[in-house]
Amino acid sequence: MKRREGGFDPHTLAGAYALDAIDDEGERRRFERHLAGCAECAQETATLGETVARLGAAVVAEPPPGLRERVLAEIEQVRQLPPTVPPAPLARRVWRVTWRPWLAAVSVTAALAVVAGLGVTTVQARQELEQARRVGQQIAAVLSADDARAVTAPAAVSSAGSGRGRGMLVLSRSQGALVFWAAGLGDPPAGRVYQLWQLAPGRITSAGLLASSGSGGTVPVLSTIRADAEQVGVTVEPAGGSRQPSSTPLLLVDMPVA
Amino acid sequence: MGARDRSPVGEDRPGGSPPGLEESLQAVGKGDRGAFERVYEVLAPRVFGLVLRVLRDRAHSEEVAQEVLVEVWRSAARFEPDKGSALAWVLTIAHRRAIDRVRAAQAGTDREERAARLEPHRFFDEVSELVVGRLEGERLRRCLNNLTELQRESVTFAYYGGYSYREVAELVKAPLGTVKTRMRDGLIRLRDCLGVDR
């Protein structure tokens, strides 16, 4: 018995859940959250739900005479709900299964990096943390969006001693945002920073500075997709960043169209 | 009231849903009224029977059954056959609505009146009379008898009586954790006995 009655062991709740016997809303929600992340439990709960339906199917009673007419009259007034989001094609599903674990990791990494880089007052720290949390959520929203597309591209020049770097771009048109991070770029030269750009025909706009993740890569950056943008690129810029790129891009990634 | 041998719901069929129900429900999801009328014939006695079993009150049950059947029309497009049978989907909605009604009424209901409803052994006995279909009903009865008494009580009091696991624990004078566990292992045993495969 590793759990006491007050503790929450979701597994034992599958029966009560299938029977609609959890009257505590919070407890039911926690169980549903648990199901979302536990395929085995979801499978068990589904089979118990089918079993419970056999109990339900065992009772019949002659419906009252007026019911049919009332129901048929009422549905004339009732608009039907659309189906839930159509299932993604198989390839996409595989992709998403592969990438989902990144959700947690990426947003935590982002938050930690912001905190680590602080060294400022606590009020500011709290604001920064809150900001990081929001950004983390937005990043998670982009990565888990149904229309999320991922592209990676190798860096054009190898970074000092650490092999070729890679840029990773995840973009969701429905979220109107992209997430970019790089691996294996190595640290920028002293007094310089990596800066991310969105490139549209005839126009380049900054998409933010790429903070080092401490392991030769960068922390994910979230950026709103600019109109007409076709590529994102990374350049090395003086500390603080530039208004326009002052060097040739280390890497360029084409933005997926749809 | 009671089983109707001539109706399609009385068929002896090992599976979960009557034949064609999945397809008809999917047609309903596309706005097919004719399909809804067919679905109604199959579902109404089951929905009304289940709701009546839980609520006991005919007038309330009629209201709730109407809500449920309209809800079937409204959200039929959201029925996903790969996640379970059509009958399970509908009866889940029906049971939840009935339970919602029980819990909403609960706040205003006299505790003593509720306590009077807590009569052990009652649900199972009544249910065994109401079970439809000869083979299917016999099978369910046999499988329910296969459970331990506490498993059977935990499952049937919760499902047919509309009690939460806390209430069931009070009713059968067993610890909460035990009741939760009996609900789960009771349903697992029932599932395996009935041969539910999804």
Interface residues (C-beta under 8 A of the other chain):
Chain A: R3 E5 H11 T12 L13 A14 G15 A16 A18 L19 D20 A21 I22 D23 E44 A46 T47 L48 G49 E50 T51 V52 A53 R54 L55 G56 A57 A58 V59 V60 A61 E62 P63 P64 L67 R68 R70 V71 L72 E74 I75 V78 R79 Q80 L81 P82 P83 T84
Chain B: M1 G2 A3 R4 S7 V9 G10 G16 G29 G31 R33 F36 E37 Y40 A44 P45 R46 V47 F48 G49 L50 L52 R53 R58 E62 A65 Q66 L69 V70 W73 R74 S75 A76 A77 R78 E80 K83 G84 S85 L87 A88 L91 T92 A94 H95 R96 I99 R103 V127 L130 V131 V132 E136 G137 L140 S154 V155 T156 A158 Y159 Y160 Y163 S164 Y165 R166 E167 V168 P175 L176 G177 V179 K180 T181 R182 M183 R184 D185 G186 L187 I188 L190 R191 L194 V196 D197 R198
